[in-house]
Amino acid sequence: MSECSKHYDLEERTAKFGIAIIKFSQRVTISSLSKPLIIQLIRAATGIGANYMEANGASSKKDFKNKIYIAKKETQETKHWLRMIAEYYPQEKIELRRLWQEAQELTLIFSKIVRTAATNQ
């Protein structure tokens, strides 16, 4: 598989993104205030790949579109939690900005897939 096709392998890309979020969460010091934020971040970020996998196994076009839309929503939610966490961990802004940028790219990809699926129905 070429490097270009690896870059666009969404199954792998969403899995790596979820893993990056988990590794970030393991690395930072957790407090009673940050714990709920981190939990929400992990749920949203790992939900992206899970919903993408479900979309790939969809039983119908409608089911596919719905799961992709949910993956997009999870990606947008992830961006929200990254922003909140950046306020709590200002020393992590560079890493959080990198993670936010990947979430933004995934949002754009899923948005395009949703629009294309809507056009093809």
C-alpha positions in Angstrom: 0.0 0.0 0.0 1.4 3.4 -0.9 2.0 6.1 1.6 -0.8 8.2 0.0 -3.4 5.5 0.3 -2.3 4.8 3.9 -3.0 8.5 4.6 -6.6 8.1 3.4 -7.3 4.8 5.0 -10.0 6.1 7.4 -10.2 2.9 9.4 -6.6 3.1 10.3 -6.6 6.9 10.6 -9.6 7.0 13.0 -8.0 4.1 15.0 -4.7 6.0 15.3 -6.5 9.1 16.3 -8.3 7.3 19.1 -5.1 5.8 20.3 -3.4 9.3 20.2 -6.2 10.6 22.4 -5.8 7.7 24.8 -2.0 8.2 25.0 -2.5 11.9 25.7 -5.0 11.1 28.4 -2.6 8.6 30.1 0.2 11.2 30.0 -1.5 14.1 31.7 -2.1 14.4 35.4 -5.8 13.8 36.2 -7.7 15.8 38.8 -11.3 15.7 39.9 -11.9 18.7 37.6 -10.2 17.3 34.5 -11.4 13.7 34.9 -14.9 14.2 33.4 -13.4 16.2 30.5 -10.9 13.4 29.7 -13.6 10.8 30.0 -15.8 12.7 27.5 -12.8 13.2 25.2 -11.9 9.5 25.1 -15.6 8.5 24.5 -16.0 10.9 21.7 -12.7 10.3 20.0 -12.8 6.5 20.2 -16.5 6.7 19.0 -15.3 8.1 15.7 -13.6 4.9 14.6 -16.3 2.7 16.1 -19.0 4.5 14.1 -16.9 4.5 10.9 -16.5 0.7 11.3 -20.2 0.3 11.8 -20.8 2.4 8.6 -18.5 0.1 6.7 -20.7 -2.9 7.8 -24.0 -1.0 7.2 -27.0 -3.1 6.0 -28.3 -0.3 3.8 -27.4 3.1 2.3 -29.6 4.8 4.9 -27.8 2.9 7.7 -24.4 3.9 6.2 -25.3 7.5 6.0 -26.6 7.5 9.5 -23.4 6.0 10.9 -21.1 8.3 9.0 -23.2 11.2 10.2 -22.7 10.0 13.8 -18.9 9.7 13.2 -19.0 13.3 12.0 -20.8 14.4 15.1 -18.4 12.5 17.4 -15.5 14.2 15.6 -17.1 17.6 16.2 -17.7 16.7 19.9 -14.1 15.7 20.1 -13.0 19.2 18.9 -15.1 20.7 21.7 -13.5 18.6 24.4 -10.1 19.3 23.1 -10.8 23.0 23.3 -12.0 22.7 26.9 -9.0 20.6 27.9 -6.7 23.1 26.3 -7.9 25.6 28.9 -7.2 23.2 31.7 -3.8 22.1 30.4 -2.3 25.3 28.8 1.1 23.6 28.8 -0.3 21.0 26.4 -1.6 23.5 23.8 0.8 22.4 21.0 -0.2 18.7 21.3 -3.9 19.6 21.7 -3.7 21.9 18.7 -2.3 19.0 16.6 -5.0 16.6 17.8 -7.7 19.3 17.1 -6.3 19.7 13.6 -6.6 16.0 12.9 -10.2 16.1 14.3 -10.9 19.0 12.0 -9.6 17.1 8.9 -11.7 14.1 9.9 -14.7 16.4 10.2 -14.2 17.7 6.7 -13.8 14.2 5.4 -16.9 12.9 7.0 -18.8 16.0 5.9 -17.9 15.3 2.3 -18.9 11.6 2.7 -22.3 12.7 4.2 -22.9 15.2 1.3 -21.9 12.6 -1.3 -24.2 9.9 0.3 -27.1 12.4 0.3 -26.5 13.3 -3.3 -26.4 9.6 -4.4 -29.7 8.8 -2.8 
